[in-house]
Amino acid sequence: MGTQKVAVITGASQGIGAALVSMYRKLGYSVVANSRSIAPSDDPMILTVAGDIADPAAGARVIEQGLAMFGRIDTLINNAGVFLAKPFTDYTDEDYDLVTGVNLRGFFEVSKRAVAAMLDQGGGHIVNISTSLVDHADSRVPSALASLTKGGLNAVTRSLAIEYAARGIRVNAVSPGIIRTPMHSAETPEVLAGMHPLGRMGEISDIVDAIAYLEKAPFVTGEILHVDGGQSAGR
C-alpha cells in the first residue's frame, strides 16, 4: 500500500467536482475522478474512470480501479447529483429512477466499497453533497425528489458516522445553497441571489473551502455543514 493519500471524486468533470480534483491535488493527494464522460488526464496522479454512477457496476469499478492504481482510498466525495425542480405531481417514473439512481444508488454502491477499503487500511473520510432545501423548503423551488434523496444522504451521513466512528472513518456532509455553476448559468442571477439571506449566490470556492476544512478536521464527524448564505437558518 502506498503512502500518498487518495481521494475519489464523483461528478468530477465540471463545476464543484472539477474544482475538488484541483484542490485535492494541491493537498498532495492522488485523485480518482469519475463522471459519465471524463477525458483522461495528463497528470499521472489523476486516474479518470468514466461511467454513470447510477449504474450498479460503476461504483465498484471506480473503487477497484483506484485501488489497483494507487493501492488505497482515503477520501470519497459523493459529489455526483441530479436536481429536478418540478411540482410533485409532474414527476414521472423516469424522473424518479434518474434522481434516485444517481443520488441514492450511486452513493450506495461507491460508498459501500470505499468503506470496505477504508476498514482494511484503518480509516478514511466520506463527504456527501446535500442541499439546504432539505432543511428549508421553498415554495419557489418545488423539489420533492431532491428532498427525498438528499434528505436520505443527511440521515445516512449521521448513521455511518456513528457506525464507523470507532474504526477511524469519518462521515460528513456539505449542504449548499444555490451555487454559481454551469447548472444554473441560464437562470436569473438576481432571483437566485435573493433566495439567500446574504444576498448572493454561492461560489464553487465556497464549497471547496468547506470540504477542505472537513478534510483537515479530525474531530468532526456526523456533521451537516451548511454553506448556504444563511438559507437554512431562516429568512
KEGU-147521 format. One line per field, with one value per residue (C-alpha): residue number from 1; residue in one letter; chain; x, y, z. Coordinates in steps of 0.001 Angstrom, whole numbers, plus 500000, padded with zeros to 6 digits. Last residue first. Example, Ala and Ser with C-alpha at 12.3 -4.5 7.8 and 13.67 -1.06 7.14 Angstrom:
! residues 2
pos = [2|1]
code = [s|a]
unit = [A|A]
c1 = [513670|512300]
c2 = [498940|495500]
c3 = [507140|507800]
//
This chain:
! residues 235
pos = [235|234|233|232|231|230|229|228|227|226|225|224|223|222|221|220|219|218|217|216|215|214|213|212|211|210|209|208|207|206|205|204|203|202|201|200|199|198|197|196|195|194|193|192|191|190|189|188|187|186|185|184|183|182|181|180|179|178|177|176|175|174|173|172|171|170|169|168|167|166|165|164|163|162|161|160|159|158|157|156|155|154|153|152|151|150|149|148|147|146|145|144|143|142|141|140|139|138|137|136|135|134|133|132|131|130|129|128|127|126|125|124|123|122|121|120|119|118|117|116|115|114|113|112|111|110|109|108|107|106|105|104|103|102|101|100|99|98|97|96|95|94|93|92|91|90|89|88|87|86|85|84|83|82|81|80|79|78|77|76|75|74|73|72|71|70|69|68|67|66|65|64|63|62|61|60|59|58|57|56|55|54|53|52|51|50|49|48|47|46|45|44|43|42|41|40|39|38|37|36|35|34|33|32|31|30|29|28|27|26|25|24|23|22|21|20|19|18|17|16|15|14|13|12|11|10|9|8|7|6|5|4|3|2|1]
code = [r|g|a|s|q|g|g|d|v|h|l|i|e|g|t|v|f|p|a|k|e|l|y|a|i|a|d|v|i|d|s|i|e|g|m|r|g|l|p|h|m|g|a|l|v|e|p|t|e|a|s|h|m|p|t|r|i|i|g|p|s|v|a|n|v|r|i|g|r|a|a|y|e|i|a|l|s|r|t|v|a|n|l|g|g|k|t|l|s|a|l|a|s|p|v|r|s|d|a|h|d|v|l|s|t|s|i|n|v|i|h|g|g|g|q|d|l|m|a|a|v|a|r|k|s|v|e|f|f|g|r|l|n|v|g|t|v|l|d|y|d|e|d|t|y|d|t|f|p|k|a|l|f|v|g|a|n|n|i|l|t|d|i|r|g|f|m|a|l|g|q|e|i|v|r|a|g|a|a|p|d|a|i|d|g|a|v|t|l|i|m|p|d|d|s|p|a|i|s|r|s|n|a|v|v|s|y|g|l|k|r|y|m|s|v|l|a|a|g|i|g|q|s|a|g|t|i|v|a|v|k|q|t|g|m]
unit = [A|A|A|A|A|A|A|A|A|A|A|A|A|A|A|A|A|A|A|A|A|A|A|A|A|A|A|A|A|A|A|A|A|A|A|A|A|A|A|A|A|A|A|A|A|A|A|A|A|A|A|A|A|A|A|A|A|A|A|A|A|A|A|A|A|A|A|A|A|A|A|A|A|A|A|A|A|A|A|A|A|A|A|A|A|A|A|A|A|A|A|A|A|A|A|A|A|A|A|A|A|A|A|A|A|A|A|A|A|A|A|A|A|A|A|A|A|A|A|A|A|A|A|A|A|A|A|A|A|A|A|A|A|A|A|A|A|A|A|A|A|A|A|A|A|A|A|A|A|A|A|A|A|A|A|A|A|A|A|A|A|A|A|A|A|A|A|A|A|A|A|A|A|A|A|A|A|A|A|A|A|A|A|A|A|A|A|A|A|A|A|A|A|A|A|A|A|A|A|A|A|A|A|A|A|A|A|A|A|A|A|A|A|A|A|A|A|A|A|A|A|A|A|A|A|A|A|A|A|A|A|A|A|A|A]
c1 = [464527|465574|468627|468753|469251|472027|474263|474069|477181|475529|477846|475939|478314|478429|482165|484448|487430|489863|489123|491553|489317|486304|488031|488965|485330|484163|486786|485623|482019|482768|485158|482281|480619|477404|474720|474294|472009|473400|469846|469889|466993|467697|470847|468774|466406|469251|471195|468347|468813|470927|474123|472442|473792|477048|477840|477091|475963|472424|472526|474944|474709|478120|478066|480278|481480|484643|486177|488604|487100|485396|483498|482272|478626|478337|479473|477542|474236|474931|475741|472869|470395|471849|472005|468345|467441|469372|467115|463656|464497|465797|462792|460398|461869|459320|461569|459534|457650|460955|461801|464481|466096|466183|466343|469792|471163|473385|476934|478289|481790|483481|486718|489161|490434|492381|493647|491247|488376|488994|488783|485453|484209|485054|483149|479985|480421|480585|477469|475320|476034|475241|472074|470996|471655|472347|469674|467245|467225|467054|464576|462241|462423|461683|458663|457456|457404|454564|452558|455336|455644|459034|462623|464961|468392|470816|473951|477582|479545|479952|483454|485395|488600|491439|491318|494430|496717|497129|496314|494623|492886|491550|490464|488567|486970|485691|484665|482611|480757|480121|478581|475294|474895|473764|477434|477320|480821|484219|487155|489854|493047|494835|498383|499805|498550|497805|494237|491952|488635|485503|482157|479714|481829|484615|487927|490333|492777|496285|496530|499132|496834|497159|495946|492973|492063|492393|490103|487729|487464|486472|483779|482399|481814|482939|484269|484342|480784|482308|485523|487809|490691|493989|496697|500329|501759|501375|500000]
c2 = [534459|531259|529387|527024|529875|531605|532089|528383|526542|524313|521710|518529|516991|513282|513590|516432|515718|515066|518429|518751|517104|518933|522272|521364|520362|523794|525530|523597|524567|528284|528076|526959|530269|530772|533032|536414|538284|537059|535979|533595|533237|536729|535518|533081|535819|538217|535508|534844|531331|530175|529531|527497|524006|525507|526507|529540|527737|527733|526740|524017|521257|519711|516265|514347|510788|509972|506504|505587|502349|503733|506276|503636|503139|506655|508437|505904|506873|510596|510634|508200|510823|513649|511364|510442|514113|514335|511708|512718|516432|516407|514352|516826|519862|522621|525701|528893|527336|526921|524051|524893|521830|519550|522628|523136|520611|517514|516709|513689|513682|510409|510093|507280|504778|501629|500381|497455|499490|502204|499674|498334|501898|502704|499638|500599|504235|503549|501382|503332|506847|505860|504115|507197|510421|508949|506269|508101|511090|509129|506491|509131|511242|508162|507348|510864|513942|516314|515537|516873|520197|520174|521058|518303|518046|515219|514525|513495|514930|511860|512822|509744|510082|507733|505033|502826|500975|503735|502128|498870|500559|503326|500794|498829|501973|503289|499827|499130|502394|501757|498279|499491|502021|505257|506327|506594|505686|507103|506438|509117|508424|511585|511204|510725|514224|514334|513360|511018|512550|512214|511045|509786|511180|509856|511218|509054|511517|511296|513596|516298|518986|520773|517564|517573|521124|520518|517479|519451|522191|519584|518255|521678|522616|520151|516627|515284|514085|511571|512304|509629|510937|509092|509658|509056|506263|503395|500000]
c3 = [506258|508014|509304|506307|503846|505807|502768|502004|503084|505667|507196|508081|510649|511541|512095|513178|515475|512592|510923|507978|505386|506817|506224|502642|502105|503237|501081|498003|498707|498995|496015|493789|494573|496494|495152|496745|499119|502439|503355|500364|497894|496573|494827|492774|491626|490826|488975|486515|485169|482250|484231|486964|486210|484865|488468|490665|493814|495172|498833|499726|502363|502938|504516|506932|507517|509495|509379|512149|513391|516497|514419|511940|512908|514339|511174|509088|510709|510689|506980|506379|507583|505508|502465|502933|502995|499728|498181|499344|499477|495909|494806|496434|494721|494258|494170|494681|497601|499432|501771|504332|505870|502821|500573|502109|499641|500063|498970|500865|502340|503280|505253|505935|508453|509306|505931|505562|507002|504417|501572|502866|503337|499707|498507|500333|499367|495620|495546|497977|496722|493142|494268|496239|494325|490898|490662|492949|490601|487333|488518|489934|486782|484654|486833|486111|488323|487445|490587|492819|491010|489335|490223|489006|490639|489838|491832|491587|494532|496723|497856|498969|500983|501914|499233|498868|496459|493864|490506|491526|494443|492204|489598|492250|493701|490376|489157|492270|491871|488181|488473|489978|487146|488827|488881|485090|483950|483059|485381|485365|487300|488392|489754|486257|485345|481601|482453|480519|479475|481567|480248|482869|485687|487866|489131|491164|492703|494165|497133|497706|499098|495745|494072|496413|495454|491711|491809|494030|491406|488802|491121|492007|488371|485735|485071|488632|489206|491592|493493|494954|497071|497571|500188|499282|501456|499004|500000]
//
